[in-house]
């Protein structure tokens, strides 16, 4: 059994998976709920399924990019559990898990490309591009989008944009061939397949050195007024 944690977006999501797929799932879309709900969800899933932490095969976490705060919480909890129980730690790029989440719906036009996008504020997004077989066409990066984005692809090339970063671009990107998938929702359940693959191939993280994939430095906003004078 693998415990999967997804905290890269406002969604707090925890899943238990075995060789057959998803065993149990708990999620909350409450804003900024990771700190208060993540460990609660983990405890409830393990208790309800009669599993002790030390009996897990591994713990997998969505390692980013995404929300700085969410990633720090998810990775910290995953590292703490892995260290305390001596079970393997698996880190999965968030765009990779997102592709696995949408891949079950790929049943037409094998030439389509799939572009998972995560919101990075204003018109900037974190994104990568995969072909229908899951091969990486474009490595993950952080970029500001505009009306000329994806112009290096021919108009007949269909590219499916999905994830919370894609929704704000509907009025910006008008290029032929671009398809916006509004039905996609990120989930810890999307980590099940790639984490099982990583487990079978023994692709584990070094607990001491593992850090979230931020892609860019965290920049705090400057305080406008000092309330202490």
PyMOL CGO cylinders between C-alpha atoms (Angstrom):
from pymol import cmd
from pymol.cgo import CYLINDER

trace = [
    CYLINDER, 0.00, 0.00, 0.00, 1.33, 3.46, -0.94, 0.3, 1, 1, 1, 1, 1, 1,
    CYLINDER, 1.33, 3.46, -0.94, 0.18, 6.66, 0.77, 0.3, 1, 1, 1, 1, 1, 1,
    CYLINDER, 0.18, 6.66, 0.77, -0.08, 9.58, -1.70, 0.3, 1, 1, 1, 1, 1, 1,
    CYLINDER, -0.08, 9.58, -1.70, -0.13, 13.28, -0.76, 0.3, 1, 1, 1, 1, 1, 1,
    CYLINDER, -0.13, 13.28, -0.76, -1.19, 16.14, -3.05, 0.3, 1, 1, 1, 1, 1, 1,
    CYLINDER, -1.19, 16.14, -3.05, -0.74, 19.69, -1.70, 0.3, 1, 1, 1, 1, 1, 1,
    CYLINDER, -0.74, 19.69, -1.70, 0.63, 21.61, -4.70, 0.3, 1, 1, 1, 1, 1, 1,
    CYLINDER, 0.63, 21.61, -4.70, -2.61, 23.60, -5.12, 0.3, 1, 1, 1, 1, 1, 1,
    CYLINDER, -2.61, 23.60, -5.12, -5.31, 24.82, -2.69, 0.3, 1, 1, 1, 1, 1, 1,
    CYLINDER, -5.31, 24.82, -2.69, -6.69, 21.26, -2.69, 0.3, 1, 1, 1, 1, 1, 1,
    CYLINDER, -6.69, 21.26, -2.69, -5.62, 19.08, 0.23, 0.3, 1, 1, 1, 1, 1, 1,
    CYLINDER, -5.62, 19.08, 0.23, -5.79, 15.49, -1.00, 0.3, 1, 1, 1, 1, 1, 1,
    CYLINDER, -5.79, 15.49, -1.00, -4.65, 12.14, 0.44, 0.3, 1, 1, 1, 1, 1, 1,
    CYLINDER, -4.65, 12.14, 0.44, -5.02, 8.73, -1.20, 0.3, 1, 1, 1, 1, 1, 1,
    CYLINDER, -5.02, 8.73, -1.20, -4.22, 5.11, -0.37, 0.3, 1, 1, 1, 1, 1, 1,
    CYLINDER, -4.22, 5.11, -0.37, -3.32, 2.95, -3.35, 0.3, 1, 1, 1, 1, 1, 1,
    CYLINDER, -3.32, 2.95, -3.35, -2.42, -0.66, -3.98, 0.3, 1, 1, 1, 1, 1, 1,
    CYLINDER, -2.42, -0.66, -3.98, -1.53, -2.62, -7.11, 0.3, 1, 1, 1, 1, 1, 1,
    CYLINDER, -1.53, -2.62, -7.11, -5.14, -2.52, -8.29, 0.3, 1, 1, 1, 1, 1, 1,
    CYLINDER, -5.14, -2.52, -8.29, -5.59, 1.24, -7.89, 0.3, 1, 1, 1, 1, 1, 1,
    CYLINDER, -5.59, 1.24, -7.89, -7.23, 3.62, -5.42, 0.3, 1, 1, 1, 1, 1, 1,
    CYLINDER, -7.23, 3.62, -5.42, -8.27, 2.09, -2.10, 0.3, 1, 1, 1, 1, 1, 1,
    CYLINDER, -8.27, 2.09, -2.10, -9.39, 5.25, -0.29, 0.3, 1, 1, 1, 1, 1, 1,
    CYLINDER, -9.39, 5.25, -0.29, -9.37, 9.02, -0.84, 0.3, 1, 1, 1, 1, 1, 1,
    CYLINDER, -9.37, 9.02, -0.84, -9.99, 12.12, 1.30, 0.3, 1, 1, 1, 1, 1, 1,
    CYLINDER, -9.99, 12.12, 1.30, -9.98, 15.67, -0.06, 0.3, 1, 1, 1, 1, 1, 1,
    CYLINDER, -9.98, 15.67, -0.06, -10.83, 19.23, 0.88, 0.3, 1, 1, 1, 1, 1, 1,
    CYLINDER, -10.83, 19.23, 0.88, -10.97, 22.37, -1.23, 0.3, 1, 1, 1, 1, 1, 1,
    CYLINDER, -10.97, 22.37, -1.23, -11.05, 24.64, 1.81, 0.3, 1, 1, 1, 1, 1, 1,
    CYLINDER, -11.05, 24.64, 1.81, -8.54, 27.43, 1.29, 0.3, 1, 1, 1, 1, 1, 1,
    CYLINDER, -8.54, 27.43, 1.29, -5.26, 27.07, 3.20, 0.3, 1, 1, 1, 1, 1, 1,
    CYLINDER, -5.26, 27.07, 3.20, -6.38, 23.79, 4.79, 0.3, 1, 1, 1, 1, 1, 1,
    CYLINDER, -6.38, 23.79, 4.79, -3.16, 21.84, 4.32, 0.3, 1, 1, 1, 1, 1, 1,
    CYLINDER, -3.16, 21.84, 4.32, -1.68, 22.60, 7.74, 0.3, 1, 1, 1, 1, 1, 1,
    CYLINDER, -1.68, 22.60, 7.74, -4.85, 21.70, 9.61, 0.3, 1, 1, 1, 1, 1, 1,
    CYLINDER, -4.85, 21.70, 9.61, -6.19, 18.81, 7.53, 0.3, 1, 1, 1, 1, 1, 1,
    CYLINDER, -6.19, 18.81, 7.53, -3.31, 16.90, 5.95, 0.3, 1, 1, 1, 1, 1, 1,
    CYLINDER, -3.31, 16.90, 5.95, -2.25, 14.88, 9.01, 0.3, 1, 1, 1, 1, 1, 1,
    CYLINDER, -2.25, 14.88, 9.01, -5.90, 14.44, 10.02, 0.3, 1, 1, 1, 1, 1, 1,
    CYLINDER, -5.90, 14.44, 10.02, -6.73, 12.93, 6.62, 0.3, 1, 1, 1, 1, 1, 1,
    CYLINDER, -6.73, 12.93, 6.62, -3.69, 10.66, 6.80, 0.3, 1, 1, 1, 1, 1, 1,
    CYLINDER, -3.69, 10.66, 6.80, -4.66, 9.41, 10.26, 0.3, 1, 1, 1, 1, 1, 1,
    CYLINDER, -4.66, 9.41, 10.26, -8.27, 8.78, 9.25, 0.3, 1, 1, 1, 1, 1, 1,
    CYLINDER, -8.27, 8.78, 9.25, -7.36, 6.88, 6.07, 0.3, 1, 1, 1, 1, 1, 1,
    CYLINDER, -7.36, 6.88, 6.07, -4.86, 4.67, 7.86, 0.3, 1, 1, 1, 1, 1, 1,
    CYLINDER, -4.86, 4.67, 7.86, -7.19, 3.99, 10.79, 0.3, 1, 1, 1, 1, 1, 1,
    CYLINDER, -7.19, 3.99, 10.79, -10.24, 3.29, 8.60, 0.3, 1, 1, 1, 1, 1, 1,
    CYLINDER, -10.24, 3.29, 8.60, -8.25, 0.79, 6.54, 0.3, 1, 1, 1, 1, 1, 1,
    CYLINDER, -8.25, 0.79, 6.54, -6.52, -0.87, 9.48, 0.3, 1, 1, 1, 1, 1, 1,
    CYLINDER, -6.52, -0.87, 9.48, -3.01, 0.13, 8.42, 0.3, 1, 1, 1, 1, 1, 1,
    CYLINDER, -3.01, 0.13, 8.42, -0.17, 1.27, 10.62, 0.3, 1, 1, 1, 1, 1, 1,
    CYLINDER, -0.17, 1.27, 10.62, 2.27, 3.80, 9.08, 0.3, 1, 1, 1, 1, 1, 1,
    CYLINDER, 2.27, 3.80, 9.08, 5.13, 1.30, 9.32, 0.3, 1, 1, 1, 1, 1, 1,
    CYLINDER, 5.13, 1.30, 9.32, 3.12, -1.19, 7.24, 0.3, 1, 1, 1, 1, 1, 1,
    CYLINDER, 3.12, -1.19, 7.24, 3.05, 1.12, 4.21, 0.3, 1, 1, 1, 1, 1, 1,
    CYLINDER, 3.05, 1.12, 4.21, 5.21, 0.18, 1.24, 0.3, 1, 1, 1, 1, 1, 1,
    CYLINDER, 5.21, 0.18, 1.24, 6.09, 3.83, 0.62, 0.3, 1, 1, 1, 1, 1, 1,
    CYLINDER, 6.09, 3.83, 0.62, 4.85, 7.38, 0.90, 0.3, 1, 1, 1, 1, 1, 1,
    CYLINDER, 4.85, 7.38, 0.90, 4.56, 9.45, -2.29, 0.3, 1, 1, 1, 1, 1, 1,
    CYLINDER, 4.56, 9.45, -2.29, 4.24, 13.22, -2.49, 0.3, 1, 1, 1, 1, 1, 1,
    CYLINDER, 4.24, 13.22, -2.49, 3.55, 15.66, -5.30, 0.3, 1, 1, 1, 1, 1, 1,
    CYLINDER, 3.55, 15.66, -5.30, 6.87, 17.54, -5.22, 0.3, 1, 1, 1, 1, 1, 1,
    CYLINDER, 6.87, 17.54, -5.22, 5.97, 20.54, -7.33, 0.3, 1, 1, 1, 1, 1, 1,
    CYLINDER, 5.97, 20.54, -7.33, 5.92, 22.97, -8.81, 0.3, 1, 1, 1, 1, 1, 1,
    CYLINDER, 5.92, 22.97, -8.81, 2.93, 24.71, -7.30, 0.3, 1, 1, 1, 1, 1, 1,
    CYLINDER, 2.93, 24.71, -7.30, 2.01, 26.58, -4.13, 0.3, 1, 1, 1, 1, 1, 1,
    CYLINDER, 2.01, 26.58, -4.13, 5.12, 27.29, -2.04, 0.3, 1, 1, 1, 1, 1, 1,
    CYLINDER, 5.12, 27.29, -2.04, 3.28, 26.86, 1.25, 0.3, 1, 1, 1, 1, 1, 1,
    CYLINDER, 3.28, 26.86, 1.25, 1.39, 23.76, 0.16, 0.3, 1, 1, 1, 1, 1, 1,
    CYLINDER, 1.39, 23.76, 0.16, 4.52, 22.09, -1.17, 0.3, 1, 1, 1, 1, 1, 1,
    CYLINDER, 4.52, 22.09, -1.17, 6.49, 22.81, 1.99, 0.3, 1, 1, 1, 1, 1, 1,
    CYLINDER, 6.49, 22.81, 1.99, 3.75, 21.27, 4.14, 0.3, 1, 1, 1, 1, 1, 1,
    CYLINDER, 3.75, 21.27, 4.14, 3.28, 18.20, 1.95, 0.3, 1, 1, 1, 1, 1, 1,
    CYLINDER, 3.28, 18.20, 1.95, 6.99, 17.47, 1.59, 0.3, 1, 1, 1, 1, 1, 1,
    CYLINDER, 6.99, 17.47, 1.59, 7.67, 18.08, 5.28, 0.3, 1, 1, 1, 1, 1, 1,
    CYLINDER, 7.67, 18.08, 5.28, 4.94, 15.64, 6.35, 0.3, 1, 1, 1, 1, 1, 1,
    CYLINDER, 4.94, 15.64, 6.35, 6.07, 13.05, 3.81, 0.3, 1, 1, 1, 1, 1, 1,
    CYLINDER, 6.07, 13.05, 3.81, 9.71, 13.31, 4.92, 0.3, 1, 1, 1, 1, 1, 1,
    CYLINDER, 9.71, 13.31, 4.92, 8.75, 13.11, 8.58, 0.3, 1, 1, 1, 1, 1, 1,
    CYLINDER, 8.75, 13.11, 8.58, 6.67, 9.98, 8.08, 0.3, 1, 1, 1, 1, 1, 1,
    CYLINDER, 6.67, 9.98, 8.08, 9.29, 8.31, 5.89, 0.3, 1, 1, 1, 1, 1, 1,
    CYLINDER, 9.29, 8.31, 5.89, 12.03, 9.02, 8.42, 0.3, 1, 1, 1, 1, 1, 1,
    CYLINDER, 12.03, 9.02, 8.42, 9.97, 7.91, 11.43, 0.3, 1, 1, 1, 1, 1, 1,
    CYLINDER, 9.97, 7.91, 11.43, 8.84, 4.65, 9.83, 0.3, 1, 1, 1, 1, 1, 1,
    CYLINDER, 8.84, 4.65, 9.83, 11.91, 3.87, 7.66, 0.3, 1, 1, 1, 1, 1, 1,
    CYLINDER, 11.91, 3.87, 7.66, 9.75, 3.47, 4.55, 0.3, 1, 1, 1, 1, 1, 1,
    CYLINDER, 9.75, 3.47, 4.55, 10.79, 4.73, 1.08, 0.3, 1, 1, 1, 1, 1, 1,
    CYLINDER, 10.79, 4.73, 1.08, 9.95, 8.29, -0.01, 0.3, 1, 1, 1, 1, 1, 1,
    CYLINDER, 9.95, 8.29, -0.01, 8.79, 8.91, -3.57, 0.3, 1, 1, 1, 1, 1, 1,
    CYLINDER, 8.79, 8.91, -3.57, 8.63, 12.37, -5.15, 0.3, 1, 1, 1, 1, 1, 1,
    CYLINDER, 8.63, 12.37, -5.15, 6.52, 12.86, -8.30, 0.3, 1, 1, 1, 1, 1, 1,
    CYLINDER, 6.52, 12.86, -8.30, 6.54, 16.04, -10.39, 0.3, 1, 1, 1, 1, 1, 1,
    CYLINDER, 6.54, 16.04, -10.39, 3.09, 17.57, -10.19, 0.3, 1, 1, 1, 1, 1, 1,
    CYLINDER, 3.09, 17.57, -10.19, 2.74, 17.97, -13.96, 0.3, 1, 1, 1, 1, 1, 1,
    CYLINDER, 2.74, 17.97, -13.96, 3.54, 14.26, -14.34, 0.3, 1, 1, 1, 1, 1, 1,
    CYLINDER, 3.54, 14.26, -14.34, 0.81, 13.22, -11.90, 0.3, 1, 1, 1, 1, 1, 1,
    CYLINDER, 0.81, 13.22, -11.90, -1.60, 15.58, -13.67, 0.3, 1, 1, 1, 1, 1, 1,
    CYLINDER, -1.60, 15.58, -13.67, -0.90, 13.88, -17.00, 0.3, 1, 1, 1, 1, 1, 1,
    CYLINDER, -0.90, 13.88, -17.00, -1.59, 10.50, -15.40, 0.3, 1, 1, 1, 1, 1, 1,
    CYLINDER, -1.59, 10.50, -15.40, -4.85, 11.96, -14.12, 0.3, 1, 1, 1, 1, 1, 1,
    CYLINDER, -4.85, 11.96, -14.12, -6.05, 12.96, -17.57, 0.3, 1, 1, 1, 1, 1, 1,
    CYLINDER, -6.05, 12.96, -17.57, -4.52, 10.05, -19.50, 0.3, 1, 1, 1, 1, 1, 1,
    CYLINDER, -4.52, 10.05, -19.50, -7.41, 7.71, -18.69, 0.3, 1, 1, 1, 1, 1, 1,
    CYLINDER, -7.41, 7.71, -18.69, -9.58, 9.94, -20.89, 0.3, 1, 1, 1, 1, 1, 1,
    CYLINDER, -9.58, 9.94, -20.89, -7.23, 9.81, -23.86, 0.3, 1, 1, 1, 1, 1, 1,
    CYLINDER, -7.23, 9.81, -23.86, -9.25, 7.81, -26.36, 0.3, 1, 1, 1, 1, 1, 1,
    CYLINDER, -9.25, 7.81, -26.36, -9.14, 9.89, -29.50, 0.3, 1, 1, 1, 1, 1, 1,
    CYLINDER, -9.14, 9.89, -29.50, -6.61, 11.60, -31.77, 0.3, 1, 1, 1, 1, 1, 1,
    CYLINDER, -6.61, 11.60, -31.77, -3.31, 10.03, -30.63, 0.3, 1, 1, 1, 1, 1, 1,
    CYLINDER, -3.31, 10.03, -30.63, -1.42, 12.97, -32.15, 0.3, 1, 1, 1, 1, 1, 1,
    CYLINDER, -1.42, 12.97, -32.15, -2.78, 15.37, -29.52, 0.3, 1, 1, 1, 1, 1, 1,
    CYLINDER, -2.78, 15.37, -29.52, -0.40, 16.92, -27.02, 0.3, 1, 1, 1, 1, 1, 1,
    CYLINDER, -0.40, 16.92, -27.02, -1.29, 17.41, -23.35, 0.3, 1, 1, 1, 1, 1, 1,
    CYLINDER, -1.29, 17.41, -23.35, -0.23, 20.43, -21.34, 0.3, 1, 1, 1, 1, 1, 1,
    CYLINDER, -0.23, 20.43, -21.34, -0.79, 20.38, -17.54, 0.3, 1, 1, 1, 1, 1, 1,
    CYLINDER, -0.79, 20.38, -17.54, -0.69, 23.91, -16.13, 0.3, 1, 1, 1, 1, 1, 1,
    CYLINDER, -0.69, 23.91, -16.13, -0.40, 25.19, -12.56, 0.3, 1, 1, 1, 1, 1, 1,
    CYLINDER, -0.40, 25.19, -12.56, -1.17, 28.76, -11.58, 0.3, 1, 1, 1, 1, 1, 1,
    CYLINDER, -1.17, 28.76, -11.58, 1.96, 30.82, -10.80, 0.3, 1, 1, 1, 1, 1, 1,
    CYLINDER, 1.96, 30.82, -10.80, 0.18, 34.18, -10.28, 0.3, 1, 1, 1, 1, 1, 1,
    CYLINDER, 0.18, 34.18, -10.28, -0.89, 36.77, -12.86, 0.3, 1, 1, 1, 1, 1, 1,
    CYLINDER, -0.89, 36.77, -12.86, -0.32, 35.36, -16.37, 0.3, 1, 1, 1, 1, 1, 1,
    CYLINDER, -0.32, 35.36, -16.37, 2.54, 33.10, -15.36, 0.3, 1, 1, 1, 1, 1, 1,
    CYLINDER, 2.54, 33.10, -15.36, 2.13, 29.33, -15.22, 0.3, 1, 1, 1, 1, 1, 1,
    CYLINDER, 2.13, 29.33, -15.22, 4.18, 26.24, -14.50, 0.3, 1, 1, 1, 1, 1, 1,
    CYLINDER, 4.18, 26.24, -14.50, 3.71, 23.78, -17.33, 0.3, 1, 1, 1, 1, 1, 1,
    CYLINDER, 3.71, 23.78, -17.33, 5.09, 20.88, -19.33, 0.3, 1, 1, 1, 1, 1, 1,
    CYLINDER, 5.09, 20.88, -19.33, 3.92, 19.15, -22.51, 0.3, 1, 1, 1, 1, 1, 1,
    CYLINDER, 3.92, 19.15, -22.51, 3.41, 15.41, -23.00, 0.3, 1, 1, 1, 1, 1, 1,
    CYLINDER, 3.41, 15.41, -23.00, 2.43, 13.34, -26.00, 0.3, 1, 1, 1, 1, 1, 1,
    CYLINDER, 2.43, 13.34, -26.00, -0.45, 10.87, -25.72, 0.3, 1, 1, 1, 1, 1, 1,
    CYLINDER, -0.45, 10.87, -25.72, 1.94, 8.11, -24.61, 0.3, 1, 1, 1, 1, 1, 1,
    CYLINDER, 1.94, 8.11, -24.61, 3.29, 10.15, -21.71, 0.3, 1, 1, 1, 1, 1, 1,
    CYLINDER, 3.29, 10.15, -21.71, 6.60, 11.06, -23.31, 0.3, 1, 1, 1, 1, 1, 1,
    CYLINDER, 6.60, 11.06, -23.31, 7.87, 14.54, -22.44, 0.3, 1, 1, 1, 1, 1, 1,
    CYLINDER, 7.87, 14.54, -22.44, 7.70, 16.92, -25.40, 0.3, 1, 1, 1, 1, 1, 1,
    CYLINDER, 7.70, 16.92, -25.40, 8.63, 20.00, -23.39, 0.3, 1, 1, 1, 1, 1, 1,
    CYLINDER, 8.63, 20.00, -23.39, 10.33, 19.95, -20.00, 0.3, 1, 1, 1, 1, 1, 1,
    CYLINDER, 10.33, 19.95, -20.00, 8.62, 21.71, -17.11, 0.3, 1, 1, 1, 1, 1, 1,
    CYLINDER, 8.62, 21.71, -17.11, 9.19, 25.47, -16.84, 0.3, 1, 1, 1, 1, 1, 1,
    CYLINDER, 9.19, 25.47, -16.84, 7.69, 28.70, -15.48, 0.3, 1, 1, 1, 1, 1, 1,
    CYLINDER, 7.69, 28.70, -15.48, 6.58, 31.12, -18.19, 0.3, 1, 1, 1, 1, 1, 1,
    CYLINDER, 6.58, 31.12, -18.19, 4.40, 34.19, -18.68, 0.3, 1, 1, 1, 1, 1, 1,
    CYLINDER, 4.40, 34.19, -18.68, 1.75, 33.44, -21.29, 0.3, 1, 1, 1, 1, 1, 1,
    CYLINDER, 1.75, 33.44, -21.29, 0.49, 35.81, -24.00, 0.3, 1, 1, 1, 1, 1, 1,
    CYLINDER, 0.49, 35.81, -24.00, -1.42, 35.69, -27.27, 0.3, 1, 1, 1, 1, 1, 1,
    CYLINDER, -1.42, 35.69, -27.27, 1.65, 34.33, -29.07, 0.3, 1, 1, 1, 1, 1, 1,
    CYLINDER, 1.65, 34.33, -29.07, 2.17, 31.38, -26.74, 0.3, 1, 1, 1, 1, 1, 1,
    CYLINDER, 2.17, 31.38, -26.74, 2.42, 28.02, -28.55, 0.3, 1, 1, 1, 1, 1, 1,
    CYLINDER, 2.42, 28.02, -28.55, 2.95, 29.81, -31.87, 0.3, 1, 1, 1, 1, 1, 1,
    CYLINDER, 2.95, 29.81, -31.87, 5.91, 27.50, -32.52, 0.3, 1, 1, 1, 1, 1, 1,
    CYLINDER, 5.91, 27.50, -32.52, 3.41, 24.67, -33.03, 0.3, 1, 1, 1, 1, 1, 1,
    CYLINDER, 3.41, 24.67, -33.03, 1.47, 24.37, -36.32, 0.3, 1, 1, 1, 1, 1, 1,
    CYLINDER, 1.47, 24.37, -36.32, -2.19, 25.39, -36.23, 0.3, 1, 1, 1, 1, 1, 1,
    CYLINDER, -2.19, 25.39, -36.23, -3.30, 21.84, -36.98, 0.3, 1, 1, 1, 1, 1, 1,
    CYLINDER, -3.30, 21.84, -36.98, -1.54, 20.53, -33.87, 0.3, 1, 1, 1, 1, 1, 1,
    CYLINDER, -1.54, 20.53, -33.87, -4.10, 20.04, -31.11, 0.3, 1, 1, 1, 1, 1, 1,
    CYLINDER, -4.10, 20.04, -31.11, -2.85, 20.86, -27.60, 0.3, 1, 1, 1, 1, 1, 1,
    CYLINDER, -2.85, 20.86, -27.60, -5.05, 20.22, -24.57, 0.3, 1, 1, 1, 1, 1, 1,
    CYLINDER, -5.05, 20.22, -24.57, -4.50, 22.72, -21.74, 0.3, 1, 1, 1, 1, 1, 1,
    CYLINDER, -4.50, 22.72, -21.74, -5.72, 21.63, -18.31, 0.3, 1, 1, 1, 1, 1, 1,
    CYLINDER, -5.72, 21.63, -18.31, -5.24, 22.43, -14.63, 0.3, 1, 1, 1, 1, 1, 1,
    CYLINDER, -5.24, 22.43, -14.63, -5.86, 25.57, -12.57, 0.3, 1, 1, 1, 1, 1, 1,
    CYLINDER, -5.86, 25.57, -12.57, -3.26, 27.52, -14.55, 0.3, 1, 1, 1, 1, 1, 1,
    CYLINDER, -3.26, 27.52, -14.55, -5.12, 27.07, -17.83, 0.3, 1, 1, 1, 1, 1, 1,
    CYLINDER, -5.12, 27.07, -17.83, -8.41, 28.61, -16.78, 0.3, 1, 1, 1, 1, 1, 1,
    CYLINDER, -8.41, 28.61, -16.78, -7.09, 32.19, -16.66, 0.3, 1, 1, 1, 1, 1, 1,
    CYLINDER, -7.09, 32.19, -16.66, -5.74, 31.91, -20.21, 0.3, 1, 1, 1, 1, 1, 1,
    CYLINDER, -5.74, 31.91, -20.21, -8.99, 31.35, -22.08, 0.3, 1, 1, 1, 1, 1, 1,
    CYLINDER, -8.99, 31.35, -22.08, -9.24, 34.99, -23.11, 0.3, 1, 1, 1, 1, 1, 1,
    CYLINDER, -9.24, 34.99, -23.11, -5.52, 35.26, -23.82, 0.3, 1, 1, 1, 1, 1, 1,
    CYLINDER, -5.52, 35.26, -23.82, -4.62, 32.29, -26.01, 0.3, 1, 1, 1, 1, 1, 1,
    CYLINDER, -4.62, 32.29, -26.01, -6.75, 32.14, -29.17, 0.3, 1, 1, 1, 1, 1, 1,
    CYLINDER, -6.75, 32.14, -29.17, -4.44, 30.01, -31.29, 0.3, 1, 1, 1, 1, 1, 1,
    CYLINDER, -4.44, 30.01, -31.29, -6.14, 27.35, -33.49, 0.3, 1, 1, 1, 1, 1, 1,
    CYLINDER, -6.14, 27.35, -33.49, -5.70, 23.86, -32.12, 0.3, 1, 1, 1, 1, 1, 1,
    CYLINDER, -5.70, 23.86, -32.12, -5.74, 24.88, -28.46, 0.3, 1, 1, 1, 1, 1, 1,
    CYLINDER, -5.74, 24.88, -28.46, -8.33, 22.96, -26.41, 0.3, 1, 1, 1, 1, 1, 1,
    CYLINDER, -8.33, 22.96, -26.41, -9.20, 23.89, -22.82, 0.3, 1, 1, 1, 1, 1, 1,
    CYLINDER, -9.20, 23.89, -22.82, -10.30, 20.96, -20.65, 0.3, 1, 1, 1, 1, 1, 1,
    CYLINDER, -10.30, 20.96, -20.65, -12.48, 22.41, -17.87, 0.3, 1, 1, 1, 1, 1, 1,
    CYLINDER, -12.48, 22.41, -17.87, -13.33, 19.03, -16.36, 0.3, 1, 1, 1, 1, 1, 1,
    CYLINDER, -13.33, 19.03, -16.36, -9.90, 18.21, -14.94, 0.3, 1, 1, 1, 1, 1, 1,
    CYLINDER, -9.90, 18.21, -14.94, -9.41, 18.30, -11.15, 0.3, 1, 1, 1, 1, 1, 1,
    CYLINDER, -9.41, 18.30, -11.15, -6.07, 17.59, -9.51, 0.3, 1, 1, 1, 1, 1, 1,
    CYLINDER, -6.07, 17.59, -9.51, -6.05, 14.78, -6.92, 0.3, 1, 1, 1, 1, 1, 1,
    CYLINDER, -6.05, 14.78, -6.92, -3.72, 12.60, -4.87, 0.3, 1, 1, 1, 1, 1, 1,
    CYLINDER, -3.72, 12.60, -4.87, -5.31, 9.69, -6.73, 0.3, 1, 1, 1, 1, 1, 1,
    CYLINDER, -5.31, 9.69, -6.73, -3.34, 10.77, -9.82, 0.3, 1, 1, 1, 1, 1, 1,
    CYLINDER, -3.34, 10.77, -9.82, -0.15, 9.89, -7.96, 0.3, 1, 1, 1, 1, 1, 1,
    CYLINDER, -0.15, 9.89, -7.96, -1.08, 6.21, -7.69, 0.3, 1, 1, 1, 1, 1, 1,
    CYLINDER, -1.08, 6.21, -7.69, 0.15, 5.04, -11.08, 0.3, 1, 1, 1, 1, 1, 1,
    CYLINDER, 0.15, 5.04, -11.08, 3.45, 6.99, -11.28, 0.3, 1, 1, 1, 1, 1, 1,
    CYLINDER, 3.45, 6.99, -11.28, 4.30, 6.25, -7.65, 0.3, 1, 1, 1, 1, 1, 1,
    CYLINDER, 4.30, 6.25, -7.65, 3.74, 2.52, -8.21, 0.3, 1, 1, 1, 1, 1, 1,
    CYLINDER, 3.74, 2.52, -8.21, 6.05, 2.70, -11.23, 0.3, 1, 1, 1, 1, 1, 1,
    CYLINDER, 6.05, 2.70, -11.23, 8.68, 4.53, -9.17, 0.3, 1, 1, 1, 1, 1, 1,
    CYLINDER, 8.68, 4.53, -9.17, 8.33, 1.98, -6.35, 0.3, 1, 1, 1, 1, 1, 1,
    CYLINDER, 8.33, 1.98, -6.35, 8.80, -0.98, -8.70, 0.3, 1, 1, 1, 1, 1, 1,
    CYLINDER, 8.80, -0.98, -8.70, 11.88, 0.70, -10.20, 0.3, 1, 1, 1, 1, 1, 1,
    CYLINDER, 11.88, 0.70, -10.20, 13.16, 1.68, -6.72, 0.3, 1, 1, 1, 1, 1, 1,
    CYLINDER, 13.16, 1.68, -6.72, 13.31, 5.36, -7.61, 0.3, 1, 1, 1, 1, 1, 1,
    CYLINDER, 13.31, 5.36, -7.61, 13.35, 6.73, -4.07, 0.3, 1, 1, 1, 1, 1, 1,
    CYLINDER, 13.35, 6.73, -4.07, 14.29, 10.14, -2.70, 0.3, 1, 1, 1, 1, 1, 1,
    CYLINDER, 14.29, 10.14, -2.70, 17.06, 10.80, -0.21, 0.3, 1, 1, 1, 1, 1, 1,
    CYLINDER, 17.06, 10.80, -0.21, 15.09, 11.94, 2.84, 0.3, 1, 1, 1, 1, 1, 1,
    CYLINDER, 15.09, 11.94, 2.84, 17.91, 14.14, 4.11, 0.3, 1, 1, 1, 1, 1, 1,
    CYLINDER, 17.91, 14.14, 4.11, 18.24, 16.17, 0.91, 0.3, 1, 1, 1, 1, 1, 1,
    CYLINDER, 18.24, 16.17, 0.91, 14.82, 16.01, -0.73, 0.3, 1, 1, 1, 1, 1, 1,
    CYLINDER, 14.82, 16.01, -0.73, 13.23, 19.42, -1.29, 0.3, 1, 1, 1, 1, 1, 1,
    CYLINDER, 13.23, 19.42, -1.29, 10.16, 20.65, -3.23, 0.3, 1, 1, 1, 1, 1, 1,
    CYLINDER, 10.16, 20.65, -3.23, 10.58, 21.59, -6.88, 0.3, 1, 1, 1, 1, 1, 1,
    CYLINDER, 10.58, 21.59, -6.88, 9.82, 25.30, -6.71, 0.3, 1, 1, 1, 1, 1, 1,
    CYLINDER, 9.82, 25.30, -6.71, 11.23, 26.27, -10.16, 0.3, 1, 1, 1, 1, 1, 1,
    CYLINDER, 11.23, 26.27, -10.16, 11.60, 29.87, -9.02, 0.3, 1, 1, 1, 1, 1, 1,
    CYLINDER, 11.60, 29.87, -9.02, 12.54, 31.67, -5.83, 0.3, 1, 1, 1, 1, 1, 1,
    CYLINDER, 12.54, 31.67, -5.83, 9.90, 32.57, -3.27, 0.3, 1, 1, 1, 1, 1, 1,
    CYLINDER, 9.90, 32.57, -3.27, 9.31, 36.34, -3.21, 0.3, 1, 1, 1, 1, 1, 1,
    CYLINDER, 9.31, 36.34, -3.21, 7.42, 37.85, -0.31, 0.3, 1, 1, 1, 1, 1, 1,
    CYLINDER, 7.42, 37.85, -0.31, 5.29, 40.94, -0.72, 0.3, 1, 1, 1, 1, 1, 1,
    CYLINDER, 5.29, 40.94, -0.72, 6.62, 44.09, 0.90, 0.3, 1, 1, 1, 1, 1, 1,
    CYLINDER, 6.62, 44.09, 0.90, 4.67, 45.26, 3.93, 0.3, 1, 1, 1, 1, 1, 1,
    CYLINDER, 4.67, 45.26, 3.93, 3.02, 48.57, 3.07, 0.3, 1, 1, 1, 1, 1, 1,
    CYLINDER, 3.02, 48.57, 3.07, 2.55, 49.86, 6.59, 0.3, 1, 1, 1, 1, 1, 1,
    CYLINDER, 2.55, 49.86, 6.59, 4.26, 49.17, 9.85, 0.3, 1, 1, 1, 1, 1, 1,
    CYLINDER, 4.26, 49.17, 9.85, 1.44, 48.82, 12.38, 0.3, 1, 1, 1, 1, 1, 1,
    CYLINDER, 1.44, 48.82, 12.38, 3.95, 49.45, 15.18, 0.3, 1, 1, 1, 1, 1, 1,
    CYLINDER, 3.95, 49.45, 15.18, 4.84, 52.81, 13.71, 0.3, 1, 1, 1, 1, 1, 1,
]
cmd.load_cgo(trace, "trace")
